[in-house]
Amino acid sequence: MNYLQSIHNAITYKGSTLVIGENHFLSLKEIERAWDGIDPEYTPEKAVDAVKAVLPQKIYEELFPNR
């Protein structure tokens, strides 16, 4: 699956309709079916590093003092 197909699948995901305040966690089977699995380039550690790169801790604390 190429990048554009992956984006299309994410945008057009036809899961259950949620109302405000509801949550839905995708099962591994749903992820496999919709997107052919999780791309190893996007591990949780890499996501944390990416957020820290664009939003340093000091700025985060200034933006969200009452977290």
DRENLOVO-538354 format. One record per atom (N, C-alpha, C): residue number from 1; residue in three letters; atom name; z, y, x. Coordinates in steps of 0.001 Angstrom, whole numbers, plus 500000, padded with zeros to 6 digits. Layout:
<nodes>
<node num="NUM" residuo="ALA" atomo="CA" c3="Z" c2="Y" c1="X"/>
...
</nodes>
This chain:
<nodes>
<node num="1" residuo="MET" atomo="N" c3="500000" c2="498831" c1="500850"/>
<node num="1" residuo="MET" atomo="CA" c3="500000" c2="500000" c1="500000"/>
<node num="1" residuo="MET" atomo="C" c3="500000" c2="501237" c1="500900"/>
<node num="2" residuo="ASN" atomo="N" c3="499146" c2="502189" c1="500586"/>
<node num="2" residuo="ASN" atomo="CA" c3="499097" c2="503400" c1="501405"/>
<node num="2" residuo="ASN" atomo="C" c3="500048" c2="504460" c1="500845"/>
<node num="3" residuo="TYR" atomo="N" c3="500155" c2="505547" c1="501572"/>
<node num="3" residuo="TYR" atomo="CA" c3="501104" c2="506611" c1="501229"/>
<node num="3" residuo="TYR" atomo="C" c3="500842" c2="507181" c1="499835"/>
<node num="4" residuo="LEU" atomo="N" c3="499579" c2="507467" c1="499512"/>
<node num="4" residuo="LEU" atomo="CA" c3="499266" c2="508053" c1="498199"/>
<node num="4" residuo="LEU" atomo="C" c3="499586" c2="507092" c1="497063"/>
<node num="5" residuo="GLN" atomo="N" c3="499344" c2="505807" c1="497271"/>
<node num="5" residuo="GLN" atomo="CA" c3="499693" c2="504832" c1="496242"/>
<node num="5" residuo="GLN" atomo="C" c3="501199" c2="504786" c1="496039"/>
<node num="6" residuo="SER" atomo="N" c3="501932" c2="504873" c1="497131"/>
<node num="6" residuo="SER" atomo="CA" c3="503391" c2="504860" c1="497054"/>
<node num="6" residuo="SER" atomo="C" c3="503905" c2="506059" c1="496274"/>
<node num="7" residuo="ILE" atomo="N" c3="503352" c2="507247" c1="496552"/>
<node num="7" residuo="ILE" atomo="CA" c3="503740" c2="508457" c1="495828"/>
<node num="7" residuo="ILE" atomo="C" c3="503391" c2="508313" c1="494347"/>
<node num="8" residuo="HIS" atomo="N" c3="502204" c2="507818" c1="494066"/>
<node num="8" residuo="HIS" atomo="CA" c3="501786" c2="507621" c1="492670"/>
<node num="8" residuo="HIS" atomo="C" c3="502756" c2="506693" c1="491953"/>
<node num="9" residuo="ASN" atomo="N" c3="503144" c2="505599" c1="492598"/>
<node num="9" residuo="ASN" atomo="CA" c3="504069" c2="504654" c1="491974"/>
<node num="9" residuo="ASN" atomo="C" c3="505425" c2="505305" c1="491708"/>
<node num="10" residuo="ALA" atomo="N" c3="505875" c2="506135" c1="492635"/>
<node num="10" residuo="ALA" atomo="CA" c3="507165" c2="506799" c1="492458"/>
<node num="10" residuo="ALA" atomo="C" c3="507116" c2="507781" c1="491291"/>
<node num="11" residuo="ILE" atomo="N" c3="506011" c2="508498" c1="491161"/>
<node num="11" residuo="ILE" atomo="CA" c3="505873" c2="509503" c1="490109"/>
<node num="11" residuo="ILE" atomo="C" c3="505705" c2="508845" c1="488744"/>
<node num="12" residuo="THR" atomo="N" c3="504989" c2="507732" c1="488694"/>
<node num="12" residuo="THR" atomo="CA" c3="504673" c2="507111" c1="487422"/>
<node num="12" residuo="THR" atomo="C" c3="505571" c2="505914" c1="487102"/>
<node num="13" residuo="TYR" atomo="N" c3="506705" c2="505801" c1="487768"/>
<node num="13" residuo="TYR" atomo="CA" c3="507624" c2="504693" c1="487518"/>
<node num="13" residuo="TYR" atomo="C" c3="508018" c2="504688" c1="486051"/>
<node num="14" residuo="LYS" atomo="N" c3="507818" c2="503580" c1="485406"/>
<node num="14" residuo="LYS" atomo="CA" c3="508073" c2="503463" c1="483974"/>
<node num="14" residuo="LYS" atomo="C" c3="509340" c2="502651" c1="483717"/>
<node num="15" residuo="GLY" atomo="N" c3="510430" c2="503058" c1="484337"/>
<node num="15" residuo="GLY" atomo="CA" c3="511703" c2="502384" c1="484105"/>
<node num="15" residuo="GLY" atomo="C" c3="512265" c2="502815" c1="482767"/>
<node num="16" residuo="SER" atomo="N" c3="513504" c2="502450" c1="482524"/>
<node num="16" residuo="SER" atomo="CA" c3="514122" c2="502837" c1="481265"/>
<node num="16" residuo="SER" atomo="C" c3="514322" c2="504355" c1="481232"/>
<node num="17" residuo="THR" atomo="N" c3="514234" c2="504919" c1="480049"/>
<node num="17" residuo="THR" atomo="CA" c3="514436" c2="506355" c1="479881"/>
<node num="17" residuo="THR" atomo="C" c3="515936" c2="506618" c1="479878"/>
<node num="18" residuo="LEU" atomo="N" c3="516366" c2="507556" c1="480696"/>
<node num="18" residuo="LEU" atomo="CA" c3="517776" c2="507875" c1="480792"/>
<node num="18" residuo="LEU" atomo="C" c3="518054" c2="509225" c1="480165"/>
<node num="19" residuo="VAL" atomo="N" c3="519216" c2="509350" c1="479573"/>
<node num="19" residuo="VAL" atomo="CA" c3="519650" c2="510650" c1="479090"/>
<node num="19" residuo="VAL" atomo="C" c3="520497" c2="511287" c1="480178"/>
<node num="20" residuo="ILE" atomo="N" c3="520731" c2="512573" c1="480051"/>
<node num="20" residuo="ILE" atomo="CA" c3="521505" c2="513292" c1="481058"/>
<node num="20" residuo="ILE" atomo="C" c3="522867" c2="512630" c1="481223"/>
<node num="21" residuo="GLY" atomo="N" c3="523208" c2="512383" c1="482478"/>
<node num="21" residuo="GLY" atomo="CA" c3="524498" c2="511772" c1="482789"/>
<node num="21" residuo="GLY" atomo="C" c3="524437" c2="510277" c1="483014"/>
<node num="22" residuo="GLU" atomo="N" c3="523342" c2="509627" c1="482636"/>
<node num="22" residuo="GLU" atomo="CA" c3="523205" c2="508193" c1="482861"/>
<node num="22" residuo="GLU" atomo="C" c3="522650" c2="507934" c1="484257"/>
<node num="23" residuo="ASN" atomo="N" c3="522925" c2="506763" c1="484782"/>
<node num="23" residuo="ASN" atomo="CA" c3="522420" c2="506344" c1="486082"/>
<node num="23" residuo="ASN" atomo="C" c3="521670" c2="505030" c1="485941"/>
<node num="24" residuo="HIS" atomo="N" c3="520763" c2="504803" c1="486856"/>
<node num="24" residuo="HIS" atomo="CA" c3="520069" c2="503515" c1="486910"/>
<node num="24" residuo="HIS" atomo="C" c3="519833" c2="503178" c1="488372"/>
<node num="25" residuo="PHE" atomo="N" c3="520321" c2="502047" c1="488784"/>
<node num="25" residuo="PHE" atomo="CA" c3="520088" c2="501590" c1="490139"/>
<node num="25" residuo="PHE" atomo="C" c3="518980" c2="500553" c1="490105"/>
<node num="26" residuo="LEU" atomo="N" c3="518023" c2="500685" c1="491007"/>
<node num="26" residuo="LEU" atomo="CA" c3="516928" c2="499731" c1="491070"/>
<node num="26" residuo="LEU" atomo="C" c3="517374" c2="498476" c1="491797"/>
<node num="27" residuo="SER" atomo="N" c3="516985" c2="497344" c1="491264"/>
<node num="27" residuo="SER" atomo="CA" c3="517271" c2="496082" c1="491951"/>
<node num="27" residuo="SER" atomo="C" c3="516236" c2="495890" c1="493056"/>
<node num="28" residuo="LEU" atomo="N" c3="516529" c2="495008" c1="493976"/>
<node num="28" residuo="LEU" atomo="CA" c3="515554" c2="494724" c1="495033"/>
<node num="28" residuo="LEU" atomo="C" c3="514257" c2="494183" c1="494448"/>
<node num="29" residuo="LYS" atomo="N" c3="514354" c2="493408" c1="493366"/>
<node num="29" residuo="LYS" atomo="CA" c3="513134" c2="492889" c1="492721"/>
<node num="29" residuo="LYS" atomo="C" c3="512288" c2="494031" c1="492161"/>
<node num="30" residuo="GLU" atomo="N" c3="512939" c2="495033" c1="491557"/>
<node num="30" residuo="GLU" atomo="CA" c3="512199" c2="496186" c1="491029"/>
<node num="30" residuo="GLU" atomo="C" c3="511538" c2="496972" c1="492152"/>
<node num="31" residuo="ILE" atomo="N" c3="512242" c2="497126" c1="493257"/>
<node num="31" residuo="ILE" atomo="CA" c3="511687" c2="497841" c1="494407"/>
<node num="31" residuo="ILE" atomo="C" c3="510509" c2="497076" c1="494989"/>
<node num="32" residuo="GLU" atomo="N" c3="510642" c2="495770" c1="495104"/>
<node num="32" residuo="GLU" atomo="CA" c3="509536" c2="494948" c1="495609"/>
<node num="32" residuo="GLU" atomo="C" c3="508325" c2="495055" c1="494696"/>
<node num="33" residuo="ARG" atomo="N" c3="508559" c2="494968" c1="493390"/>
<node num="33" residuo="ARG" atomo="CA" c3="507454" c2="494993" c1="492426"/>
<node num="33" residuo="ARG" atomo="C" c3="506761" c2="496365" c1="492412"/>
<node num="34" residuo="ALA" atomo="N" c3="507535" c2="497444" c1="492436"/>
<node num="34" residuo="ALA" atomo="CA" c3="506962" c2="498776" c1="492300"/>
<node num="34" residuo="ALA" atomo="C" c3="506380" c2="499320" c1="493599"/>
<node num="35" residuo="TRP" atomo="N" c3="507042" c2="499016" c1="494729"/>
<node num="35" residuo="TRP" atomo="CA" c3="506644" c2="499665" c1="495981"/>
<node num="35" residuo="TRP" atomo="C" c3="506469" c2="498700" c1="497151"/>
<node num="36" residuo="ASP" atomo="N" c3="506378" c2="497411" c1="496893"/>
<node num="36" residuo="ASP" atomo="CA" c3="506232" c2="496422" c1="497964"/>
<node num="36" residuo="ASP" atomo="C" c3="507375" c2="496485" c1="498969"/>
<node num="37" residuo="GLY" atomo="N" c3="508569" c2="496776" c1="498509"/>
<node num="37" residuo="GLY" atomo="CA" c3="509741" c2="496775" c1="499371"/>
<node num="37" residuo="GLY" atomo="C" c3="510075" c2="498146" c1="499929"/>
<node num="38" residuo="ILE" atomo="N" c3="511081" c2="498159" c1="500773"/>
<node num="38" residuo="ILE" atomo="CA" c3="511556" c2="499397" c1="501392"/>
<node num="38" residuo="ILE" atomo="C" c3="510932" c2="499521" c1="502763"/>
<node num="39" residuo="ASP" atomo="N" c3="510340" c2="500668" c1="503027"/>
<node num="39" residuo="ASP" atomo="CA" c3="509723" c2="500929" c1="504326"/>
<node num="39" residuo="ASP" atomo="C" c3="510829" c2="501030" c1="505379"/>
<node num="40" residuo="PRO" atomo="N" c3="510754" c2="500213" c1="506441"/>
<node num="40" residuo="PRO" atomo="CA" c3="511804" c2="500240" c1="507465"/>
<node num="40" residuo="PRO" atomo="C" c3="511928" c2="501581" c1="508185"/>
<node num="41" residuo="GLU" atomo="N" c3="510937" c2="502448" c1="508048"/>
<node num="41" residuo="GLU" atomo="CA" c3="511024" c2="503775" c1="508646"/>
<node num="41" residuo="GLU" atomo="C" c3="512042" c2="504656" c1="507933"/>
<node num="42" residuo="TYR" atomo="N" c3="512474" c2="504254" c1="506744"/>
<node num="42" residuo="TYR" atomo="CA" c3="513373" c2="505078" c1="505936"/>
<node num="42" residuo="TYR" atomo="C" c3="514715" c2="504383" c1="505732"/>
<node num="43" residuo="THR" atomo="N" c3="515409" c2="504122" c1="506815"/>
<node num="43" residuo="THR" atomo="CA" c3="516729" c2="503498" c1="506737"/>
<node num="43" residuo="THR" atomo="C" c3="517765" c2="504557" c1="506361"/>
<node num="44" residuo="PRO" atomo="N" c3="518920" c2="504152" c1="505859"/>
<node num="44" residuo="PRO" atomo="CA" c3="519959" c2="505128" c1="505539"/>
<node num="44" residuo="PRO" atomo="C" c3="520351" c2="505994" c1="506742"/>
<node num="45" residuo="GLU" atomo="N" c3="520408" c2="505390" c1="507912"/>
<node num="45" residuo="GLU" atomo="CA" c3="520767" c2="506151" c1="509112"/>
<node num="45" residuo="GLU" atomo="C" c3="519740" c2="507241" c1="509397"/>
<node num="46" residuo="LYS" atomo="N" c3="518464" c2="506915" c1="509245"/>
<node num="46" residuo="LYS" atomo="CA" c3="517416" c2="507908" c1="509480"/>
<node num="46" residuo="LYS" atomo="C" c3="517474" c2="509014" c1="508433"/>
<node num="47" residuo="ALA" atomo="N" c3="517839" c2="508671" c1="507211"/>
<node num="47" residuo="ALA" atomo="CA" c3="517965" c2="509688" c1="506164"/>
<node num="47" residuo="ALA" atomo="C" c3="519098" c2="510657" c1="506499"/>
<node num="48" residuo="VAL" atomo="N" c3="520220" c2="510130" c1="506945"/>
<node num="48" residuo="VAL" atomo="CA" c3="521347" c2="510987" c1="507320"/>
<node num="48" residuo="VAL" atomo="C" c3="520957" c2="511891" c1="508481"/>
<node num="49" residuo="ASP" atomo="N" c3="520300" c2="511326" c1="509478"/>
<node num="49" residuo="ASP" atomo="CA" c3="519863" c2="512124" c1="510625"/>
<node num="49" residuo="ASP" atomo="C" c3="518893" c2="513233" c1="510203"/>
<node num="50" residuo="ALA" atomo="N" c3="517995" c2="512929" c1="509262"/>
<node num="50" residuo="ALA" atomo="CA" c3="517024" c2="513919" c1="508801"/>
<node num="50" residuo="ALA" atomo="C" c3="517719" c2="515067" c1="508080"/>
<node num="51" residuo="VAL" atomo="N" c3="518710" c2="514744" c1="507247"/>
<node num="51" residuo="VAL" atomo="CA" c3="519448" c2="515792" c1="506530"/>
<node num="51" residuo="VAL" atomo="C" c3="520228" c2="516651" c1="507518"/>
<node num="52" residuo="LYS" atomo="N" c3="520876" c2="516015" c1="508474"/>
<node num="52" residuo="LYS" atomo="CA" c3="521641" c2="516772" c1="509471"/>
<node num="52" residuo="LYS" atomo="C" c3="520739" c2="517667" c1="510319"/>
<node num="53" residuo="ALA" atomo="N" c3="519494" c2="517246" c1="510525"/>
<node num="53" residuo="ALA" atomo="CA" c3="518566" c2="518044" c1="511323"/>
<node num="53" residuo="ALA" atomo="C" c3="518179" c2="519339" c1="510608"/>
<node num="54" residuo="VAL" atomo="N" c3="518083" c2="519300" c1="509285"/>
<node num="54" residuo="VAL" atomo="CA" c3="517677" c2="520494" c1="508542"/>
<node num="54" residuo="VAL" atomo="C" c3="518858" c2="521261" c1="507963"/>
<node num="55" residuo="LEU" atomo="N" c3="520028" c2="520621" c1="507904"/>
<node num="55" residuo="LEU" atomo="CA" c3="521209" c2="521266" c1="507343"/>
<node num="55" residuo="LEU" atomo="C" c3="522430" c2="520933" c1="508191"/>
<node num="56" residuo="PRO" atomo="N" c3="522633" c2="521693" c1="509264"/>
<node num="56" residuo="PRO" atomo="CA" c3="523776" c2="521431" c1="510136"/>
<node num="56" residuo="PRO" atomo="C" c3="525109" c2="521528" c1="509367"/>
<node num="57" residuo="GLN" atomo="N" c3="526115" c2="520829" c1="509856"/>
<node num="57" residuo="GLN" atomo="CA" c3="527421" c2="520757" c1="509194"/>
<node num="57" residuo="GLN" atomo="C" c3="527995" c2="522143" c1="508890"/>
<node num="58" residuo="LYS" atomo="N" c3="527902" c2="523071" c1="509827"/>
<node num="58" residuo="LYS" atomo="CA" c3="528468" c2="524413" c1="509630"/>
<node num="58" residuo="LYS" atomo="C" c3="527810" c2="525122" c1="508445"/>
<node num="59" residuo="ILE" atomo="N" c3="526497" c2="525048" c1="508377"/>
<node num="59" residuo="ILE" atomo="CA" c3="525772" c2="525687" c1="507266"/>
<node num="59" residuo="ILE" atomo="C" c3="526111" c2="524992" c1="505948"/>
<node num="60" residuo="TYR" atomo="N" c3="526188" c2="523671" c1="505977"/>
<node num="60" residuo="TYR" atomo="CA" c3="526565" c2="522916" c1="504776"/>
<node num="60" residuo="TYR" atomo="C" c3="527919" c2="523386" c1="504249"/>
<node num="61" residuo="GLU" atomo="N" c3="528882" c2="523530" c1="505150"/>
<node num="61" residuo="GLU" atomo="CA" c3="530222" c2="523957" c1="504741"/>
<node num="61" residuo="GLU" atomo="C" c3="530218" c2="525382" c1="504196"/>
<node num="62" residuo="GLU" atomo="N" c3="529340" c2="526251" c1="504726"/>
<node num="62" residuo="GLU" atomo="CA" c3="529233" c2="527611" c1="504197"/>
<node num="62" residuo="GLU" atomo="C" c3="528594" c2="527609" c1="502806"/>
<node num="63" residuo="LEU" atomo="N" c3="527594" c2="526764" c1="502604"/>
<node num="63" residuo="LEU" atomo="CA" c3="526897" c2="526700" c1="501323"/>
<node num="63" residuo="LEU" atomo="C" c3="527744" c2="526039" c1="500245"/>
<node num="64" residuo="PHE" atomo="N" c3="528546" c2="525057" c1="500630"/>
<node num="64" residuo="PHE" atomo="CA" c3="529328" c2="524272" c1="499669"/>
<node num="64" residuo="PHE" atomo="C" c3="530811" c2="524274" c1="500071"/>
<node num="65" residuo="PRO" atomo="N" c3="531457" c2="525435" c1="499958"/>
<node num="65" residuo="PRO" atomo="CA" c3="532850" c2="525511" c1="500409"/>
<node num="65" residuo="PRO" atomo="C" c3="533828" c2="524723" c1="499539"/>
<node num="66" residuo="ASN" atomo="N" c3="533483" c2="524483" c1="498295"/>
<node num="66" residuo="ASN" atomo="CA" c3="534394" c2="523788" c1="497371"/>
<node num="66" residuo="ASN" atomo="C" c3="533981" c2="522359" c1="497079"/>
<node num="67" residuo="ARG" atomo="N" c3="533366" c2="521695" c1="498019"/>
<node num="67" residuo="ARG" atomo="CA" c3="532861" c2="520348" c1="497788"/>
<node num="67" residuo="ARG" atomo="C" c3="533929" c2="519350" c1="497576"/>
</nodes>
